[in-house]
Amino acid sequence: MKDFKYLAAFSIPVTALISIYYQGVWSFFTPVFAFILLPLLELILPVDNQNLSQDQVDSKLKNGLFDWLLYLNLPLVYGILVFALITVSQHGLQTFEFIGIVLSTGIVLGVNGINVGHELGHRQQSPERYLGKLLLLPSMYMHFYIEHNFGHHLHAATKEDPATARYNQTLYSFWVTSVARQYVGAWKIQLNLLKMKKHRFFSLYNDLFWYVLLQLAFLILVYGFFGSQGLLFSVLCAIVGFLLLETVNYIEHYGLLRSKTTSGRYERVKEIHSWNSNHVIGRIVLYELTRHSDHHFKSSKKYQILDCHEDSPQMPFGYPTSMVLSLLPPLWFHIMNKRIPKEMISLA
């Protein structure tokens, strides 16, 4: 029965359905649930730092349930988005209701869309990677697949990495630098890949070009069915979705840097170069994304078997709570700066 704990990850979509259906003050149910109720639960529930035995690992890798729990997010994400688009385009919502449903739907796009798309994007099977890319589509963040897999995992915890927040960098500054640099970085990686394989820009092999066309087609389709109101709603939801991702990026690597070896190259990525959290609620709702140190140590590892490493820097709170704290830079710096190893601060 413990394997079914990840059904709790569907609590975000459920709250979004309630927000969209009931409207009024309920429009804000998802952000209240995600960033008030979940953090409160994190403070109450214990931290679990236990790792699986080899027998348990083998058993969980053979169990297809864990994969289907990811696949089910595809119809959920698109179903909720369509439901929300119908609601905002056909009902005379008040401004506060529109904002609430944008936030609620955007959180679904970030948590059950981009986050699950990230997990599937690391899989070895092409069909799973395609599903992952489809989950990035509603947030207009398909370039994330290229930059994350070919850029971030290579440059994490260095100044060259757009997704690694600098020491004393505020979240709001990071939103700007990370979004811009990741998009530019994705194009640089794509052009380099084309050059290495001797393919032209306008070719079937220019994935990023096709991502742009797919995203434009998606927006045109939304406009065709739901008008300008639906288009505005879809764009705003996408912004909420990818800013949620960037907030997670911010807390995952904040202030942690790799040193250079005598040869001038960076040391290899270790467990000490990502923040880890063993808080139960965040682990379950985010499909173990909070065990980020092990994910970077071996990115092909499936979420259900990620480990906790004793030498990984530990976050004092879970990811939902930490995301709220990051919105308040002075408080965030007060809590986190003293936990960053001094030798890493000197590299900043």
Secondary structure, 3 states (H helix, E strand, C coil): CHHHHHHHHHHHHHHHHHHHHHCHHHHHHHHHHHHHHHHHHHHHCCECCCCCCHHHHHHHHHCCHHHHHHHCHHHHHHHHHHHHHHHHHHCCCCHHHHHHHHHHHHHHHHHHHHHHHHHHHCCCCHHHHHHHHHHHHHHCCCHHHHHHHHHHHHHCCCCCCCCCCCCCCCHHHHHHHHHHHHHHHHHHHHHHHHHHCCCCCCCCCCHHHHHHHHHHHHHHHHHHHHHHHHHHHHHHHHHHHHHHHHHHHHHHHCCCCCCECCCCCECCCCHHHCCECCEHHHHHHCCCCCCHHHHHHCCCCCHHHCCCCCCCCECCCCHHHHHHHHCCHHHHHHHHHHHCCHHHHCCC
